[in-house]
Amino acid sequence: MTSSTGADRNPEVLWRPTAEQVAGTRLAEFREWLRTERGLDLPDYPALWDWSVSDLEGFWGAIADFFDVAFHERAERVLDAEVMPGAKWFPGATLNYAEHALRGGPGKSDEDVAVVFAREDGAGSQLTFGELRARVAAMRAAFVELGVRRGDRVAALAPNCPETLIAFLAAASLGATWSSCSPDFGVRAVADRFVQIEPTVLVAVDGYAYGGRTYDIRATVDELRGLLPGASVVLVDYVGAGGLDGTEDFAALLDRHRGAELAFDPVPFDHPLWVLYSSGTTGLPKGIVHGHGGMVLEQLKAIGLHADLGPGDTFLWFTTTGWMMWNFLVGGLLTGTRLLLFDGSPGHPSLDVLWDLAERHRVTYFGTSAPFVQSCLKKELRPAEHHDLGALRTVGSTGSPLSVDGFRWIAEHVGADVQIASVSGGTDLCTAIVGAAPDVPVWLGEISCALLGAAVRSYSEDGAELRGEVGELVLTKPMPTMPVFFWNDPDRSRLREAYFDTYPGVWRHGDWIEVTDRGSLIIHGRSDSTLNRGGIRMGTAEFYRVVEAFEEVADSLVIDTSGAGGEGELLCFLVLAEGARLADVEGELKRRLRDELSPRHVPNRFLLVDEVPQTLNGKKLEVPVKKILAGGDPERAVSRDALRNPAALDPFVQLAAGAND
């Protein structure tokens, strides 16, 4: 999740809220609440943000009280110590995420619509909160029957549809830990994630629809079943592909447990809610565990205050279940917001499909990715001319940096009175840490602000704070959504290595960022080698395991060139074995990467090189090559003295020089 770019030091203001608009926001209500309940006078956003990162206990305690978080046991205090890693939030407190999604309140009566579902082939449905509660209760009882207990894992190979949401909330209600992958993930990519966590139940669909075609994935489900011994499989009849022997039918389970009582098991604040996956450069994908309490507080803040969503609003974010934006979208239920779940291609039968949905369902907040905006721009779409978008307040963009042209296209062709919420954060925190607020302007090409409670800074390589120049995005204070732990990392060494090795006690996020004098921000792409394609992150190790399994491939290097100009190319550099030809292997490479990882991780180009540049200890030079291809000075990107094969860098320097001529 990464977004936004710009270079103009005095950029145009594309959107500025009126005083009346600001007064009607939940953020204004929160500021007034702080004045009357806490005696705090915080007249504008900068003052509010400063307080939120200087008084962590005061701020997060206020969020819990303002949103009436339902603690079963109260905490001893908000935060035991401002340390990273290892901060303990709300020690002693118990609660349940699913309870906050399904409890009563404004916009959440049994008759209020909770979920609207649309599939690209025209299939669709809706659920009221009453119907959602009843189905979650039934699935909760079904999971108990299948042996699911607190602390067990429930995994899903399923799309953005009501059945997935129901299964997640049922698992969370029991204190079981959730994990999901999109059904277009290949067997290896799914197995590398789910085998680690040993689920008690696998929920899977029989197939999915995308781009005008229907895909039967029962063979994938069957293969996964063999890799997950002991896991019961619940199959959703999603596209009518047929059943699978030895599996439970999702609809039949709901029917069998109709009328079950809805209950929520209280769990500790940091009890595992879900496992998301992010990868470094070696080994299996890292299982990032987030806790119930951290996600409740963060989503109430981010969705309730920053997105200003609540009763009467409709929230759409185009996402798959393999991207953290699905977890973020689900959080709309906490604020009484109606969710619009879409499953399918955003370009089939045309790029108008999401704009049609926005009109038909009176979408308030339209969330998408920067590449989708770029596609609309290139196709010269004019959504405001052809659709009634009168209900639309905000367009959110993430996944990769939103270009200046993308900003301007939204302002000109979606609506000048529509706020552009370019946001960035990621899987590691399962939220945005920089983005928008309803009382902060939108400047062309820039992210409006750091979010409340996120102590965002830009650091030089030696740890000096930067202003007005590009540095490493860091967090200098802990947040409740920082990972509780990594899966299978008992001594927390992998977690420390992932975030705290560069700047001890300071979270290094893995993005290049520039902080302006206005407090706005510009993301300049990833500063690490993670392959972030359309928000779906894979580690380079996963990629190499597929590519280098080919006898014809002696070595390889993969580089995601995404940066400040938007989502760039995915380039795969190959060293071929003697006698091998690219033409003979390229087609099969693409097929295997598509089948075993995902369609998003098929390279735009394969290029031949004689050698992959390596450090003296044999590590591939991923980040330095990415810097060079982005136009960075080769001499500053890496010291050739630190390389085993310095001459291997030359082809990449030449490629970059040719691209920038």
N, C-alpha and C positions, 0 to 999 in steps of 0.2 A: 504494500500500500504506500505509494509515493506519488507526489503530485506537485506541479506548478513550476514555472520558470519565467524569468524576465530579467532585463538588464538595465532598463531605463531608470535613472536615478530620480527622475521626477515624473513618474508614470501618471497616466490619466486615471481619474476616479470613475469607475464604471457604474458603481452603485453606492448610494449613501442612504441610510434609513431616515425617515422623517421622525420628528419628535413623537408624533402620534403612534407611529409603528413601534418605536422602542417602548413606549409606555404600555403597549398591549402585550408585551412579551413576558414569558415566564422568568427570563433573566431579570427584568425590571422588578418583577414580583419578589424574586429572591433577594435583590439588593434592598428593597424596602423591608423585607423580613429581617435581614441582617441589621438594619437600622433600629427596628423596634424590638427585636428579640435579643440582639447581641450588642446593641449600642455602637455599631460600626457605621461610619459615614464614608462610603466608597462611591463617589459620584460618577465615575466613568469606568470603562473597561480596564484601562491600564492600572488604575488603583485597585480594582477588584482582583486582577491577575497577580499583582505584586503581593497582596495579602494572601492569596491562595497558595503561593509557593513559599512564603516566609513563615506562615503559621499553618503548617500541615494539619495539626490536630484540630485547630479551630475550623479550618475549611472543610475537611472531610467529615468532621463531626456535625457541622452545619448542614452539609448535603444529606447526611443520614436523617437529621431531624426535620429538615424542610420537606423532604419527600416521604416522611413517615415510614422509614424502613422498618419492616416487621421483624424485630429481633425476638427470638424465643427466650434467649438468655442475653442480658445486657453485657457489654464489654467492661472490662476493668478500666480501660482507657482507650483512646483512639489509636495511639502509636507508641510502642514501648521505647523505640530509639530511632533517630534519623540515620540509619546505616544502610549501605548497599554493598553486597547483597545481604539478605537476612532480616529485613525489616518485618516486624510482626504487627499487623494491623488488627485492631479490635480484638485483642486477646480475650478469650473467654466467651465471646459472642457466638450465638448460634442463629441460623436463619436458613432459608431455602430459596434459590433462584426461581424455581417454578412457581412457588407461592406468589412471588411478586409479579410474575407474568399473568397469573390467572386469578388473583384475588379481586374482589369487587372494588368499585370506585367509579369516578366520573368516566363515562365512555365505555364502561365495562359491565353493564347490566347483561343479563342473559340474552336480551333481545338485540343488543348492539352487535354489529358485524365486526368480527375480529380479523378475519382473513378472507381475502379474495384471491382466487387462483386462476391463472390463465396459462394455457400451454400453446405452443406455436401452431399446433394442428387444429385449434379451435376448442379443444376440451377445456372445461373450466368448472368452477364451483365456488361456493362461499360457505363460511362457517360463522355462526354467531359465537359470542363468548360462551353462551350456555352449551352449544353443541361442542365447542372445543373442550370445555371442561369435562363434559360427559365422555368424550372419546379419549382424552388423556387418562381419565379415571379407569376406563376399560383397559387401555393398553398397560397402565400401571399394574393392574391385576394380572394381566397376561404375562408381563415380565416376571412377576412374583412366581407365577405358575411354572415359568421356564427356568427358575432358579436364580433370578437376579436379586442380589442383595446389595446393601450399602457398600460402596468401594469397588464393586464389580464394574466391568466395562461393557458398554453397549456401542457397537460400531455400526455404521450405515454406509452402504454403497447406493446412494440414492440422490435424486435431484431436488431442486427447490420446489417442493410440493407439500401439501398439507400433511400427508402421511409421515414425512420426515420430521416436520415440526411436532406432530403428535408424539412420535417415538422419542424425540429429544426431551420434551417436557415430562413425559412419563418416566424416563430414566432419571432425570434430574430430581423429580419429586421423591424418588427412592434413595437419593444420595448416590446413585450409580454415576459413572463417569462416561461422558459421551465423546464420540469421535466420528467424523464423517469424511467421505471422499466423493467426488463427483463420479457418476457412472461412466463417464468417458475416459477415466483413468485406466491405464492398462494394468494387467494382473501384477506385474512386478512392482509398480508404483504403489498399488494398494497393499500388497503383501508386505512391502518394506515398512509400511506404517502400522498396519493392524496386527501383524504377527508379534510385534514388540509388546503390544498392550494386552494380548491374550483375552479377547472379549468373550463374555459369557453368551452373548447373543449378537448375531449379525443380521441386521435388517437390510434387505436388498430389493431392488426392483427387477422385473423380468427384462426390462429394456428401457430405451428412452428415445425421444424424438428430437431431431436436430437437422436444420437445413433442408427440410422437406423429406427426410428419410427417417425410417424407424430402425433402430439397432437392437437386436436381440442379444442380451448379455448373459443369458443363462449359463453358457459354457464358462464364462468368467466367474460367475457365482459358484458354479460347481467346483472349479479349480481352487477357488479361495477356500471353499469348505474343506478341501483336503489339506490345506495349509493351516487351518484353524481348528485343530482337533478339540472336541468337547464343546464347540460353539453351536448352539441351536440357530437355525437359519429361519428367519421370517421373511417370506417372499410377498412382495406387493405386486398384484396384477395391475401393472401401470400402462402397458401398451398392448395387452392381449396376446403376448407371445406364447403363453402357456405356462403350466405349472412345472414343478421340479420335485421329483420324488424325494421324500425324506425331509421336506421343509414344511413349516407352518404357514398357513395363508393369513395374511394380515387382516383382511376383512372378516374372515371367520373368527379370528381371535377377538376382534372388537365385538362381534355379535355374541360370542360365547360369554363375554364378561360385561355385557350391557347392564347398566344399573349399578355398577360397582361404585363404591364410595371414593370420592376424591380426597386424598390426604397428602400431607407434605411432611417428610421426615426432617426435623431440624438437624443441621450439620454445622460443624465449626466454620467460622468465617473463611478459613483458607482451605476448606475441604475441596478436593478436585471436582470441578464442574465439567470441563472438557479438555481434550488433548488436541492441540493444533500442531502442525508440523512445519519446521523450518530446517533448512540444511546448510551446513557449512561446506567445506571442500573435501571432507573425508568422512567415510563411514555412512551409516544409515541416517535417514532423516531424524532430526532431534524432535522428540515428543515434548512439546511445550505445554505445561499444565497450568491452567488458570483456575482460581478459586471462586466459589459461589459469591462470597461477600464482595470481593474486588470487582467482579463483573456487575453486580447489582448497583453498586455506588457509581461506577464509571458510566454505565449506560444511562442511568437516571440523569447524570450530569451532562453527558455528551448529547443524548437524544432529547432530554427534557429541556435543558438550558441552551446548549449551542445550536442544535437543530430546531429548537422551539416547537417540538412536536408533542401533540396531546390529543384529547378527545376531539372528534370531528375532522382530524387530519388523516390523510392517506399517504403511506410511506412506501415508495418503490425504490429498490436498489437492484440493478441487474447484477446478479451474482450466481455462482454455483456453490454447492455445499463444500467444495474443496478450498474455498477462499474465505478468509476471516470475515469478509463483509456479510456473509450469510449469518454468522453469529451476531454481528452488529445489527443487521436488519431485524432479527428476531427480538432484539431488545426494545423495539418499538412497542411491544405488548406491555412493557413495564409502565409506560406512560399513557396507556389507554389509546394508542394510535392504531388505526386500521392498517394491516399489512397487505400489500399487493405482491403476491408471489408469482413470478413469471419463469417458466421453464421453456427453453428453446433457443434458437438463434436470434440475436437482435437484428440480423440482416435478412431474415426470411419471412415473407416473400420479398420484403424490401426494408430499408432502414427506417421506414415509417412505423414499424410495428410497435415500438415502445412509445412513440408519440401518440399513436392511436389509443393505446392503453391509458396514457396520461390524460387524454381528453375524456375517454369513456368513463373512467373511474374517478375523475376529479382529483388527480394526484396533487398533493401539496408539496412533497419533496421528491424530486426525480434524481435518483443516484445512478451513476454510470461510471465508465472508465474514460480516461483520456483518449485511448485509441478509438473508442466509439465516437467521441466528439470529432476527432480528426476525420473519421470516415464520413460523418454527416457533412462536414465542411467540404471535403473533396467532392462529394456528390451534389454539392450546392443545394442541400435541403433547406427549406424555409418553414420550419414547424409552426411558427406563429401565424403564418399566412394561411395555412391549410388546416389548422387545428384550433379548437377553443381551449386555450391553456389558462383560462381565467382563474382557476384555483391554484395555479402553480406559484409558489413563493420562492423556491430554492432549487437550483441544479447543483448536485454534488458530483465531484469528479475525483477519482483516485486511481490507483493501479500503476500509474507512471506519470511523469510530469506533464501537466497541461500546458500546451504551447500558448504563446501570446496570441497567435491567430485563433486558437481554440477559445480563449477568453473572449475575444472580440466577436467571434461567431455566435457564442451564446448570447452576448449582450444585444447583438443586432438582429438575430433571427429566432431567438427563443423569447426574449423580452428584456427591455431596458430596465424594467422594474423588478426583474428576477435576480435574487442574490446568487452569486457564483461562489459556492463553497468548495474551493479547491482544498483538499485535505490530505494529510499524510501521517502515517503511523506504521502499523503493521501487525503481522502475525504474533510477533514477540510480546506485544502488549494488548493485542486484540482490540485496539481502538485507534483513534486519531490522537496525535499529540500536538499537531499544528493544523489549523483549519480556519473556521469562520465563527463569528458570533453575531447575533442579531443587532448589536449596536456598534459594530465596527465596519468601516467602509471596505469596498473591494477595489483594489488598485490593479490596473492592467498587468497581468503576468505575475502577480504575487499572491501568496497565501496571506490571509488577513492578519492572523495572530497566533500566538501559542495558546493552547487551550488551558482553561483553568486547572490548576493543580499540577501542570506539567512544566517543570523548571528547565525549559529548553535553552540551550546555549550553543554557540559555535566555538569549537576549540581548534587551535593550531596543533601541529604534530607534537609540540612540546608542552601542550596543556594550557596555553595562554588563551584567554577569551578574545574572540574576534568580533569586529563590527564592520559591516560593509565589505567583507571579503569572504571567500569560500573557505569553510573549515568542516570539521567533523561535527555532525549533529550529536549532542550529548544531553543527558538529563543529569542534573546535579543533585536532585532530591528524589527519594523513592516515591512510587505511585502504587496504589492498591492493586493494579492489574499487572504489575511485574510478575513474571512466572513464580508460582509457588515452588516449583522444582521442574527439572527435566526428568522424563521417564528414564528409568534405569541409570540414574546418576546419583548413587547413594551418598557420595561425599561432596556433591555439588561442584565438582571440579570442572565438568563440562559447561555448567552454567556460568561459572566465573570466567572461564576462558572465552566464552561467547560474547560477554558484555563488559567485563571489568579488567581484562588483561592490559588494555592500552592505557587507560587512566584509572588507577586503583581507586575504588570508592565512587567512581563516576560511570554511569551507564553510557557506553558507546553504541549508538544505534545502527550505524552502518550506512548512513546517507551523508552526502555532501550538502551543506546548507550555508546560506548567507542570511544574516540578520540585518535588516535595514535600520536606519535611524528612526523610522516610524514604528518599529516593532513588528512590521510585516516580515515575511520570510520568503526565500526562494530556494527550492530544492533543486539540486543539480545532479540527481541520479544517485545510484548506489555507490558507496565507497568500498563495498566488498564484492565478492564474486557470485553472490546468489543470483540464480536465473529467475527473474521475476517477470513472467510473461502473462499479461492480462490479469495481474494480481495473484496468479498461481505460482507459488515458489517451489523450485526444485534446487537441490544442491548439485554442484558439478560432479560430485562422486556418483550420484545416480545416473547422470548422463554418461560418464565414462564407463560405467559397468556395462551399459548396453553397447556403446560404440566399440570399445576395445575388446569385446567378446568376439568380434569378427577377425578371422585369421588374416584378412587382407589389411587390417589396421594395426600398424606397429605402435602408434602413439597418437594422441589427439589433444586438442586444447579448445575449449568452448568459451566464447565471450559474448555476453549480452551487452550490446552497445547502447542500450537505453540510457538516456541522460536528459539534459535540459531541453532538448528539442522534442521530447515525447518518446514513445516506445520505438526504439531503434531495431536494428537487425540482430538476429541471433546467428552468430558465425561459428562454424565448426572448422577448425584447421586440422588437417589430417597428415600424418606421416604414414605412407602406405608401405606395406611389405614389398619385398623385391618381386617384381613381375606383376604386381597388382595394378589394376586401372580403376580410376574413380568411376568411370561410366559403368563398370561391371558391378559395383557395390552400392552406388548412391541410392538407387531405388529401394533396395532392401534395407539400407540404413534408415531411410525415412519411414518405411513401414514399421520397422521394429521400434523406433523411437515413439511413433504414434501409438502403437499397440501397448508398449510396455511402460511408457511415461504418460504423455498426453499429446493431443494434436498441437497444443500450444508450444510444445518443446521440440518440434521439428525445425531444424535450422533453415533460415532463409537462403543460406549459401554454404556449400562445402568448398574449402580452399586447400590446396596442397602446399605443404612446406617440407623442408628437408629435416628439420628438427624442431621440437618443442623447447623453448627456452626454459631452463631450470635453475633453481638456486643450487648452491654447493651441496646441500643435503637432499637434493633430488625433488624438491617441491616445484610444481608447475607455476609459471609466472602469470597467474590469472589477473590479479588486480593491476600490476604494472602495465601489462599489455592493454588492459581496458583503458587505463589513463592515457597511454600513447595513442590508441585509436580514437580517443576523444579529443585529441589535439594537444595533449600535454607534452611538456618538454621531456624527451626520452632520458636526458641526463638527470633530471629531477625525479623521474618516475622510478628509477632503479639504478643502483650502482653496478656497473658491469663487473666490477671486481668481486661481487657477491654471486656471480653466475658461474655455473659449471661450463656453459657453452655460450659465451658472450655474442658470438657471431650469429647465433640463432635468433637474436632480437632484430637483426637488420631487415628481414622481410616485412616485419610489422611496422617498423619505422617508415619504410618505403611505401607501404600501403596507406599509412596515415598521411604521408606527405602528398600522395596522389589524390586522396579524398579531399584534402584541404586546399589543393591548387585552384 
